[in-house]
């Protein structure tokens, strides 16, 4: 294996690169980390080629690109642009995790999957999933991961259904999954959605309560609720930060809290960085690889 210095180039379409991701990369073992900000999609290819042609081909596995930002589709497009810029044998590894969403979503889906298997002896196939915060990056990624595993996924719109309709169309076009888009703006709409769900992913904005005790009281089919919001109040009434399969108050529904999810998310992101560092071949890692690792960590 090459003894070249591990270098990571971190691309952000906005004005800041996430300090969280910089720290994760450093702790995983990258020795040189260079953030680039305000990066446009058309700039990705030239940046990648600038990096790969500056080192011998066998140094390629010690050269990495990280795609950040807050837009899942743009991060995937940046990955595609990087792949098109490779000129074998001049290649490097690429990892997309915009706003930490891919690894967070992978961790949430894996944590719920563990409870479904252990407590209910079932998998994702045919499981009815409702995603709150569906237009956010975590909600988007978790909906696709679970749908690819065979779940029956509903995207819930908090303000206007048009945005989730668009998300469903993009998901169908890019990943071949069929997602339902429904309005969840009123209490009555939310109550009906929750009453029909077996799993809920609460991925709404921090500090927003989306599922109440009253909602769950009428949800006779509901098995597991996962909440990624660590900012009070919790996204799910009664959810505690470290819950990992405990029953929510006055309910038989199992809760998975944000720090239980966060533990697996941290290990997943760190693990993918380490995979890039140890691989003998260039890697291209997205939410699917994140889920594969998160699933192993929760097995």
Long-range contacts (C-beta under 8 A, 24 or more apart in sequence): 1-61, 1-280, 2-58, 2-59, 2-61, 2-62, 4-55, 4-58, 4-59, 4-62, 4-63, 5-31, 5-32, 5-62, 6-30, 6-31, 6-32, 6-62, 6-63, 6-64, 6-277, 7-31, 7-32, 7-33, 7-34, 7-51, 7-62, 7-63, 7-64, 8-32, 8-33, 8-34, 8-64, 8-65, 8-66, 8-273, 9-34, 9-36, 9-47, 9-51, 9-63, 9-64, 9-65, 9-66, 10-34, 10-35, 10-36, 10-65, 10-66, 10-68, 11-36, 11-39, 11-44, 11-47, 11-65, 11-66, 11-67, 11-68, 11-69, 11-78, 12-36, 12-37, 12-38, 12-39, 12-68, 12-69, 13-38, 13-39, 13-40, 13-41, 13-68, 13-69, 13-70, 13-71, 13-74, 13-78, 14-38, 14-69, 14-70, 17-68, 18-68, 18-99, 18-100, 20-100, 21-66, 21-68, 21-97, 21-100, 21-269, 24-266, 24-269, 24-270, 24-273, 25-66, 25-273, 27-270, 28-270, 28-273, 28-274, 28-277, 29-273, 29-274, 29-277, 30-64, 30-273, 30-277, 39-78, 41-74, 41-77, 41-78, 41-81, 42-81, 44-78, 44-81, 44-82, 44-85, 45-81, 45-82, 45-84, 45-85, 46-85, 48-81, 48-82, 48-85, 48-86, 48-92, 49-85, 49-87, 51-92, 52-85, 52-86, 52-87, 52-90, 52-91, 52-92, 53-87, 53-90, 57-89, 57-90, 57-91, 60-89, 60-90, 60-91, 60-92, 60-93, 60-282, 61-92, 61-93, 61-276, 61-279, 61-280, 61-281, 61-282, 62-277, 63-92, 63-93, 64-92, 64-93, 64-94, 64-95, 64-273, 64-276, 64-277, 65-92, 65-93, 65-94, 65-95, 66-94, 66-95, 66-96, 66-97, 67-94, 67-95, 67-96, 67-97, 67-98, 68-97, 68-98, 68-99, 69-98, 69-99, 70-98, 70-99, 70-137, 71-98, 71-137, 72-98, 72-101, 72-102, 72-137, 72-140, 72-141, 72-287, 73-170, 73-174, 74-98, 75-102, 76-174, 76-286, 79-284, 79-286, 82-284, 83-284, 86-282, 91-282, 92-282, 93-276, 93-279, 93-282, 93-283, 93-284, 93-285, 94-282, 94-283, 94-284, 94-285, 95-272, 95-273, 95-276, 95-283, 95-284, 95-285, 95-286, 96-285, 96-286, 96-287, 97-269, 97-272, 97-290, 98-137, 99-137, 99-138, 100-265, 100-269, 101-136, 101-137, 101-138, 101-140, 101-141, 101-287, 102-141, 102-286, 102-287, 102-290, 103-265, 103-268, 103-269, 103-272, 103-290, 103-294, 104-138, 104-141, 104-228, 104-261, 104-262, 104-265, 105-137, 105-138, 105-139, 105-140, 105-141, 105-142, 105-145, 105-203, 105-287, 105-290, 105-291, 106-141, 106-145, 106-265, 106-268, 106-287, 106-290, 106-291, 106-293, 106-294, 106-295, 107-261, 107-262, 107-263, 107-264, 107-265, 107-268, 107-290, 107-294, 108-138, 108-142, 108-201, 108-203, 108-226, 108-228, 108-256, 108-261, 109-142, 109-145, 109-146, 109-149, 109-201, 109-291, 109-294, 110-264, 110-291, 110-294, 110-295, 110-297, 110-298, 111-226, 111-244, 111-256, 111-260, 111-261, 111-264, 111-294, 111-298, 112-199, 112-201, 112-224, 112-226, 112-256, 113-149, 113-295, 113-298, 114-245, 114-298, 114-299, 115-223, 115-224, 115-245, 115-254, 115-256, 116-199, 116-223, 116-224, 118-245, 119-223, 119-245, 119-254, 120-223, 123-149, 123-150, 124-149, 124-150, 124-151, 125-149, 125-150, 125-151, 126-150, 126-151, 126-152, 127-151, 127-152, 127-198, 127-199, 128-152, 128-154, 128-196, 128-197, 128-198, 128-199, 128-221, 129-153, 129-154, 129-197, 129-198, 129-199, 129-200, 129-201, 130-154, 130-156, 130-193, 130-194, 130-196, 130-197, 130-199, 130-200, 130-201, 131-155, 131-156, 131-200, 131-201, 131-203, 132-156, 132-158, 132-184, 132-200, 132-201, 132-202, 132-203, 132-204, 132-210, 132-211, 132-235, 133-158, 133-201, 133-202, 133-203, 133-204, 133-205, 133-210, 133-235, 134-164, 134-167, 134-181, 134-203, 135-163, 135-164, 135-167, 136-203, 136-204, 136-205, 138-203, 138-228, 139-201, 139-203, 139-204, 140-167, 140-171, 141-287, 142-201, 142-203, 143-167, 143-171, 143-179, 143-201, 144-171, 144-175, 144-177, 144-287, 145-287, 145-288, 145-291, 146-199, 146-201, 147-171, 147-175, 147-177, 147-178, 147-179, 148-175, 148-177, 148-288, 151-199, 152-180, 153-177, 153-179, 153-180, 154-179, 154-180, 154-181, 154-182, 154-193, 154-197, 155-179, 155-180, 155-181, 155-182, 156-182, 156-183, 156-184, 156-190, 156-193, 157-181, 157-182, 157-183, 157-184, 157-185, 158-184, 158-185, 158-204, 158-210, 159-185, 160-185, 190-215, 191-215, 191-218, 194-218, 194-219, 194-222, 195-219, 195-220, 195-221, 196-221, 197-221, 197-222, 198-222, 198-223, 198-224, 199-223, 199-224, 199-225, 199-226, 200-224, 200-225, 200-226, 200-236, 201-226, 201-228, 202-226, 202-227, 202-228, 202-229, 202-235, 202-236, 202-239, 203-228, 203-229, 203-235, 204-229, 204-235, 205-229, 206-230, 206-231, 207-231, 207-232, 207-233, 208-235, 209-233, 209-234, 209-235, 209-236, 209-237, 210-235, 210-236, 211-235, 211-236, 211-237, 212-237, 213-237, 213-238, 213-248, 213-249, 213-250, 213-251, 216-248, 216-251, 216-253, 217-250, 217-251, 219-253, 222-253, 223-253, 223-254, 224-253, 224-254, 224-255, 224-256, 225-253, 225-254, 225-255, 225-256, 226-255, 226-256, 226-261, 227-255, 227-256, 227-257, 227-258, 228-258, 228-261, 229-258, 230-258, 230-259, 230-262, 234-258, 264-294, 264-297, 264-298, 265-294, 267-297, 268-293, 268-294, 268-297, 271-297
